[in-house]
């Protein structure tokens, strides 16, 4: 269980929210006494569009192309030379 003062919570609230979403008990204290516990209201929200997970999922969903970047460049330059 992590206990944090009100001042720590004020300065690091996004980090404490992430800890609570990851399942850690987060307790905020005032004058050394526990007053608030942070806990998630449901499952962790999906990552925002543009995050690495989203990009990886999109890349995996696309059809596979069986050509390397070198082969593609060779094809491009061959057409210029003709």
TORPA-4810 file (N, C-alpha, C, O; in nm, 3 decimals):
<nodes>
NODE_1_0.085_-0.118_0.000_0.000_0.000_0.000_0.089_0.123_0.000_0.184_0.134_0.078_X
NODE_2_0.058_0.216_-0.089_0.132_0.341_-0.094_0.054_0.451_-0.024_-0.064_0.472_-0.052_X
NODE_3_0.120_0.520_0.067_0.056_0.634_0.133_0.128_0.760_0.091_0.251_0.765_0.084_X
NODE_4_0.049_0.862_0.062_0.103_0.988_0.011_0.034_1.103_0.082_-0.085_1.098_0.111_X
NODE_5_0.110_1.206_0.109_0.051_1.325_0.172_-0.032_1.401_0.069_-0.022_1.376_-0.051_X
NODE_6_-0.115_1.491_0.117_-0.195_1.574_0.028_-0.104_1.652_-0.067_-0.135_1.666_-0.185_X
NODE_7_0.009_1.701_-0.017_0.102_1.776_-0.101_0.159_1.687_-0.212_0.170_1.730_-0.327_X
NODE_8_0.196_1.563_-0.177_0.246_1.469_-0.279_0.138_1.440_-0.382_0.165_1.437_-0.502_X
NODE_9_0.015_1.419_-0.336_-0.095_1.390_-0.427_-0.121_1.507_-0.520_-0.148_1.489_-0.638_X
NODE_10_-0.111_1.627_-0.466_-0.132_1.746_-0.548_-0.027_1.756_-0.657_-0.058_1.793_-0.770_X
NODE_11_0.096_1.725_-0.624_0.206_1.738_-0.720_0.219_1.620_-0.816_0.280_1.634_-0.922_X
NODE_12_0.163_1.504_-0.781_0.184_1.383_-0.861_0.054_1.308_-0.888_0.055_1.185_-0.899_X
NODE_13_-0.057_1.378_-0.899_-0.187_1.311_-0.913_-0.193_1.218_-1.034_-0.242_1.106_-1.019_X
NODE_14_-0.148_1.257_-1.154_-0.156_1.163_-1.268_-0.081_1.031_-1.241_-0.129_0.924_-1.278_X
NODE_15_0.035_1.040_-1.178_0.113_0.920_-1.147_0.039_0.833_-1.045_0.038_0.710_-1.057_X
NODE_16_-0.023_0.895_-0.946_-0.097_0.819_-0.845_-0.222_0.754_-0.906_-0.257_0.642_-0.868_X
NODE_17_-0.287_0.821_-0.999_-0.402_0.762_-1.067_-0.358_0.639_-1.146_-0.425_0.536_-1.143_X
NODE_18_-0.245_0.648_-1.216_-0.194_0.533_-1.290_-0.163_0.417_-1.197_-0.190_0.301_-1.231_X
NODE_19_-0.107_0.446_-1.080_-0.078_0.339_-0.983_-0.208_0.271_-0.938_-0.214_0.149_-0.929_X
NODE_20_-0.310_0.352_-0.911_-0.439_0.295_-0.869_-0.499_0.211_-0.981_-0.554_0.104_-0.955_X
NODE_21_-0.489_0.257_-1.105_-0.541_0.180_-1.218_-0.466_0.050_-1.238_-0.521_-0.048_-1.288_X
NODE_22_-0.338_0.048_-1.198_-0.258_-0.074_-1.208_-0.284_-0.171_-1.093_-0.224_-0.278_-1.088_X
NODE_23_-0.373_-0.133_-1.000_-0.410_-0.223_-0.892_-0.343_-0.194_-0.759_-0.370_-0.264_-0.661_X
NODE_24_-0.257_-0.094_-0.752_-0.191_-0.062_-0.626_-0.286_0.018_-0.536_-0.361_0.103_-0.584_X
NODE_25_-0.281_-0.010_-0.406_-0.360_0.071_-0.312_-0.292_0.204_-0.294_-0.173_0.210_-0.262_X
NODE_26_-0.366_0.311_-0.315_-0.312_0.446_-0.300_-0.396_0.517_-0.195_-0.515_0.539_-0.214_X
NODE_27_-0.331_0.554_-0.084_-0.400_0.623_0.025_-0.337_0.760_0.041_-0.214_0.774_0.046_X
NODE_28_-0.422_0.861_0.051_-0.375_0.999_0.071_-0.400_1.034_0.217_-0.508_1.012_0.271_X
NODE_29_-0.297_1.091_0.278_-0.305_1.124_0.421_-0.304_1.275_0.441_-0.250_1.351_0.361_X
NODE_30_-0.366_1.316_0.551_-0.361_1.456_0.594_-0.315_1.455_0.739_-0.379_1.397_0.827_X
NODE_31_-0.203_1.522_0.763_-0.142_1.526_0.896_-0.114_1.385_0.947_-0.128_1.357_1.066_X
NODE_32_-0.074_1.295_0.853_-0.036_1.160_0.891_-0.150_1.061_0.906_-0.125_0.943_0.932_X
NODE_33_-0.275_1.106_0.889_-0.389_1.016_0.903_-0.454_0.993_0.767_-0.474_1.087_0.691_X
NODE_34_-0.488_0.867_0.735_-0.550_0.838_0.606_-0.686_0.906_0.593_-0.769_0.899_0.684_X
NODE_35_-0.708_0.974_0.480_-0.836_1.042_0.458_-0.903_1.001_0.327_-1.026_1.007_0.316_X
NODE_36_-0.825_0.959_0.227_-0.882_0.925_0.096_-0.807_0.805_0.039_-0.686_0.793_0.055_X
NODE_37_-0.882_0.718_-0.028_-0.821_0.606_-0.100_-0.858_0.619_-0.247_-0.976_0.637_-0.280_X
NODE_38_-0.759_0.611_-0.334_-0.785_0.613_-0.478_-0.802_0.470_-0.526_-0.720_0.382_-0.497_X
NODE_39_-0.911_0.446_-0.601_-0.929_0.315_-0.662_-1.006_0.335_-0.792_-1.086_0.428_-0.805_X
NODE_40_-0.982_0.246_-0.888_-1.049_0.262_-1.018_-1.199_0.237_-1.008_-1.244_0.159_-0.924_X
NODE_41_-1.274_0.305_-1.092_-1.419_0.285_-1.096_-1.457_0.168_-1.186_-1.568_0.117_-1.178_X
NODE_42_-1.365_0.127_-1.271_-1.389_0.015_-1.362_-1.256_-0.030_-1.419_-1.151_-0.009_-1.359_X
NODE_43_-1.262_-0.091_-1.536_-1.139_-0.135_-1.601_-1.060_-0.015_-1.650_-1.114_0.094_-1.671_X
NODE_44_-0.931_-0.037_-1.668_-0.844_0.068_-1.719_-0.892_0.109_-1.858_-0.920_0.022_-1.941_X
NODE_45_-0.903_0.240_-1.885_-0.951_0.283_-2.016_-0.855_0.244_-2.127_-0.735_0.226_-2.105_X
NODE_46_-0.908_0.232_-2.247_-0.825_0.198_-2.364_-0.725_0.311_-2.390_-0.756_0.427_-2.364_X
NODE_47_-0.605_0.277_-2.441_-0.508_0.382_-2.468_-0.559_0.477_-2.575_-0.636_0.436_-2.663_X
NODE_48_-0.518_0.601_-2.569_-0.566_0.698_-2.667_-0.514_0.666_-2.806_-0.411_0.600_-2.823_X
NODE_49_-0.587_0.714_-2.906_-0.544_0.694_-3.045_-0.409_0.763_-3.063_-0.389_0.875_-3.018_X
NODE_50_-0.319_0.693_-3.128_-0.185_0.747_-3.147_-0.083_0.682_-3.056_0.037_0.707_-3.069_X
NODE_51_-0.130_0.600_-2.964_-0.035_0.534_-2.875_0.030_0.417_-2.946_-0.019_0.373_-3.050_X
NODE_52_0.137_0.366_-2.892_0.210_0.256_-2.953_0.124_0.131_-2.967_0.131_0.061_-3.068_X
NODE_53_0.042_0.102_-2.866_-0.042_-0.016_-2.873_-0.139_-0.007_-2.990_-0.160_-0.104_-3.063_X
NODE_54_-0.198_0.110_-3.008_-0.293_0.131_-3.116_-0.222_0.116_-3.251_-0.276_0.053_-3.342_X
NODE_55_-0.103_0.173_-3.263_-0.030_0.162_-3.389_0.010_0.019_-3.418_0.002_-0.025_-3.533_X
NODE_56_0.052_-0.054_-3.316_0.089_-0.195_-3.337_-0.033_-0.275_-3.381_-0.022_-0.358_-3.471_X
NODE_57_-0.147_-0.254_-3.320_-0.269_-0.327_-3.356_-0.308_-0.295_-3.500_-0.350_-0.383_-3.574_X
NODE_58_-0.295_-0.170_-3.538_-0.330_-0.131_-3.675_-0.234_-0.195_-3.776_-0.277_-0.240_-3.882_X
NODE_59_-0.106_-0.197_-3.742_-0.006_-0.257_-3.830_-0.035_-0.406_-3.849_-0.025_-0.458_-3.961_X
NODE_60_-0.068_-0.475_-3.741_-0.097_-0.618_-3.749_-0.223_-0.646_-3.829_-0.235_-0.752_-3.891_X
NODE_61_-0.318_-0.553_-3.830_-0.445_-0.573_-3.900_-0.431_-0.554_-4.052_-0.516_-0.602_-4.128_X
NODE_62_-0.328_-0.487_-4.095_-0.311_-0.462_-4.239_-0.262_-0.589_-4.309_-0.193_-0.671_-4.249_X
NODE_63_-0.299_-0.605_-4.438_-0.251_-0.722_-4.511_-0.100_-0.716_-4.528_-0.041_-0.608_-4.545_X
NODE_64_-0.038_-0.833_-4.524_0.107_-0.840_-4.534_0.151_-0.819_-4.678_0.089_-0.871_-4.771_X
NODE_65_0.258_-0.744_-4.697_0.318_-0.721_-4.829_0.450_-0.795_-4.831_0.536_-0.773_-4.745_X
NODE_66_0.466_-0.882_-4.929_0.587_-0.965_-4.936_0.695_-0.900_-5.021_0.739_-0.959_-5.120_X
NODE_67_0.736_-0.780_-4.983_0.844_-0.711_-5.053_0.919_-0.628_-4.949_0.859_-0.566_-4.862_X
NODE_68_1.049_-0.628_-4.960_1.129_-0.551_-4.864_1.142_-0.407_-4.913_1.114_-0.377_-5.030_X
NODE_69_1.183_-0.320_-4.826_1.201_-0.180_-4.864_1.309_-0.165_-4.971_1.299_-0.079_-5.057_X
NODE_70_1.412_-0.249_-4.965_1.519_-0.244_-5.065_1.465_-0.284_-5.202_1.495_-0.220_-5.303_X
NODE_71_1.385_-0.390_-5.204_1.325_-0.432_-5.331_1.232_-0.325_-5.387_1.228_-0.303_-5.508_X
NODE_72_1.157_-0.260_-5.301_1.068_-0.154_-5.344_1.147_-0.039_-5.404_1.110_0.013_-5.510_X
NODE_73_1.255_0.002_-5.339_1.339_0.111_-5.392_1.401_0.072_-5.526_1.409_0.155_-5.617_X
NODE_74_1.444_-0.052_-5.539_1.499_-0.099_-5.666_1.396_-0.089_-5.778_1.428_-0.048_-5.889_X
NODE_75_1.271_-0.126_-5.749_1.165_-0.115_-5.848_1.140_0.029_-5.887_1.119_0.059_-6.005_X
NODE_76_1.143_0.119_-5.792_1.121_0.261_-5.818_1.231_0.316_-5.906_1.204_0.384_-6.005_X
NODE_77_1.357_0.286_-5.872_1.469_0.339_-5.948_1.480_0.275_-6.086_1.527_0.341_-6.180_X
NODE_78_1.439_0.149_-6.102_1.443_0.084_-6.233_1.348_0.155_-6.328_1.381_0.173_-6.446_X
NODE_79_1.233_0.196_-6.280_1.136_0.263_-6.369_1.186_0.401_-6.409_1.154_0.448_-6.518_X
NODE_80_1.266_0.467_-6.324_1.324_0.598_-6.358_1.430_0.585_-6.465_1.444_0.674_-6.549_X
NODE_81_1.506_0.476_-6.466_1.616_0.459_-6.559_1.567_0.426_-6.699_1.639_0.450_-6.797_X
NODE_82_1.448_0.372_-6.712_1.397_0.334_-6.843_1.341_0.445_-6.920_1.295_0.425_-7.032_X
</nodes>
